Structures are given as C-alpha cells and as structure tokens.
C-alpha cells in the first residue's frame, strides 16, 4: 500500500498541499499489470480470443494455422498466457490443449460489454 503527502516549502515552513486519493494495493496492481501485459500483444490477444471461442480446448497446431505465426511463436505466447493465469493446459498423448480460465472469460466479457458487442 502506497500513501504519501505532497508538501510545499514556504517561507513560513512546510504546508500540506494535498493527500493523493485512495490507497493502492501493490500486490493487486502487480497482478493486474501482469494480466494486462500478457494480453497487450496482437498475437497473444488473438490466441486468447480463439482459445475462448473453442468448445473443448485448442491444440497449438490448430492455433498456428489460424493465427499465421510459427509453432514456436504460438507456444511462447501460450506459455506467457499460462504464466499470467489466463489459460490452462492439459496434455493428451503428445498434444497439449489450452483452455481459457474464468478470469479470461470475465475479462473478455467486460471488453465486449465496453465495446457494446456482448450478446
């Protein structure tokens, strides 16, 4: 939590100018920034949207063809989304499938609502 007071030095001494509004929870802010940073790339955002629109998880190979970037780029992007808690992953044989988390569903729904396109 960050709290400070802005002061102004005058000839008569120190006067309190103002106190910044509200407290900031540093941990919550760090978590929010991690989520927003993970979503703040064209490829990662498109992968997140495509993963959210899939019925039962999406394989890297399916996403590679849909997004038009290399398998390596898709894997790295999904790894970043996984680390941020925006997708889950499961392994079936030699394939790895990704699904959106509840956090992702809520974030995307909020974005849709803000854009006025939520159905």
Secondary structure as GFF3:
##gff-version 3
##sequence-region A 1 119
A	DSSP	beta_strand	5	10	.	.	.	ID=ss1
A	DSSP	beta_strand	13	19	.	.	.	ID=ss2
A	DSSP	alpha_helix	26	39	.	.	.	ID=ss3
A	DSSP	alpha_helix	42	53	.	.	.	ID=ss4
A	DSSP	beta_strand	58	59	.	.	.	ID=ss5
A	DSSP	alpha_helix	60	67	.	.	.	ID=ss6
A	DSSP	alpha_helix	71	83	.	.	.	ID=ss7
A	DSSP	beta_strand	87	92	.	.	.	ID=ss8
A	DSSP	beta_strand	95	100	.	.	.	ID=ss9
A	DSSP	alpha_helix	102	115	.	.	.	ID=ss10
###
